[in-house]
Amino acid sequence: MKFLYIYLIIMNLVALIVTVRDKLAAIGGKWRVKERTLLLIAALGGSPVMLLTMLIIRHKTHKPKFMVGIPVILVFQLVIIYLVLHYGNRIL
């Protein structure tokens, strides 16, 4: 369980750094992070901080792929966590 917490902290830090970096690149006209990469980071556990960061720095907020996709990923992850915590012993 401790590994899971450390993993989620790392993924959310990565989400924060990559989202801010992409925003700065967009402002400066530099190389951007692929949208697929941003969505993958969210799917791998960085969705809470990525969504919050996007809203705070107003990045990708006009793109439905992100404003619908990231919350859907987050809800899916929360459902999985709920199921594992409440029914994990029965499944395993």
C-alpha positions as CSV (number, residue, x, y, z in Angstrom):
1,M,0.0,0.0,0.0
2,K,2.9,2.3,0.8
3,F,4.2,1.8,-2.7
4,L,0.9,2.9,-4.2
5,Y,1.0,6.1,-2.2
6,I,4.5,6.9,-3.3
7,Y,3.6,6.0,-6.9
8,L,0.6,8.3,-6.9
9,I,2.6,11.2,-5.4
10,I,5.3,10.8,-8.1
11,M,2.7,10.6,-10.9
12,N,0.9,13.7,-9.7
13,L,4.2,15.6,-9.4
14,V,5.0,14.5,-13.0
15,A,1.6,15.7,-14.1
16,L,2.1,19.1,-12.5
17,I,5.6,19.5,-14.0
18,V,4.6,18.4,-17.5
19,T,1.4,20.4,-17.6
20,V,3.2,23.6,-16.4
21,R,6.1,22.9,-18.8
22,D,3.7,22.5,-21.7
23,K,1.9,25.8,-20.8
24,L,5.3,27.6,-20.7
25,A,6.2,26.1,-24.1
26,A,2.9,27.2,-25.5
27,I,3.6,30.8,-24.4
28,G,7.1,30.7,-25.7
29,G,6.4,29.0,-29.0
30,K,8.7,26.1,-28.1
31,W,8.4,22.3,-28.4
32,R,5.2,21.1,-26.9
33,V,4.2,17.9,-25.1
34,K,2.1,15.6,-27.2
35,E,-1.6,15.5,-26.1
36,R,-1.4,11.7,-26.1
37,T,1.4,12.0,-23.5
38,L,-0.6,14.3,-21.3
39,L,-3.6,12.0,-21.4
40,L,-1.3,9.0,-20.6
41,I,0.1,10.7,-17.6
42,A,-3.4,11.4,-16.4
43,A,-4.4,7.8,-17.0
44,L,-1.4,6.5,-15.1
45,G,-2.5,8.3,-12.0
46,G,-1.8,12.0,-12.5
47,S,-5.4,13.0,-13.3
48,P,-6.2,14.9,-10.0
49,V,-3.3,17.3,-10.1
50,M,-3.3,17.6,-13.9
51,L,-7.0,18.7,-13.8
52,L,-6.4,21.1,-11.0
53,T,-3.3,22.5,-12.7
54,M,-5.1,22.9,-16.0
55,L,-7.8,24.9,-14.3
56,I,-5.5,27.1,-12.3
57,I,-3.1,28.0,-15.2
58,R,-5.9,27.9,-17.8
59,H,-4.1,25.3,-20.0
60,K,-6.1,23.1,-22.5
61,T,-9.3,24.3,-20.9
62,H,-10.8,25.0,-24.3
63,K,-10.2,21.5,-25.6
64,P,-13.1,19.0,-24.9
65,K,-10.6,16.1,-25.1
66,F,-9.1,17.4,-21.9
67,M,-12.0,19.1,-20.1
68,V,-14.1,15.9,-20.6
69,G,-11.4,13.3,-20.8
70,I,-9.4,14.1,-17.7
71,P,-12.5,14.2,-15.4
72,V,-13.7,10.9,-17.0
73,I,-10.3,9.4,-16.3
74,L,-10.5,10.7,-12.7
75,V,-13.9,9.3,-12.1
76,F,-12.9,5.9,-13.5
77,Q,-9.9,5.9,-11.2
78,L,-12.0,6.8,-8.2
79,V,-14.4,4.0,-9.0
80,I,-11.5,1.5,-9.3
81,I,-10.1,2.7,-5.9
82,Y,-13.5,2.3,-4.3
83,L,-14.0,-1.2,-5.7
84,V,-10.6,-2.3,-4.6
85,L,-10.9,-0.9,-1.1
86,H,-14.4,-2.2,-0.5
87,Y,-14.4,-5.5,-2.5
88,G,-10.7,-6.2,-2.9
89,N,-10.7,-9.1,-0.4
90,R,-13.6,-10.8,-2.1
91,I,-12.0,-10.4,-5.5
92,L,-8.6,-11.6,-4.5
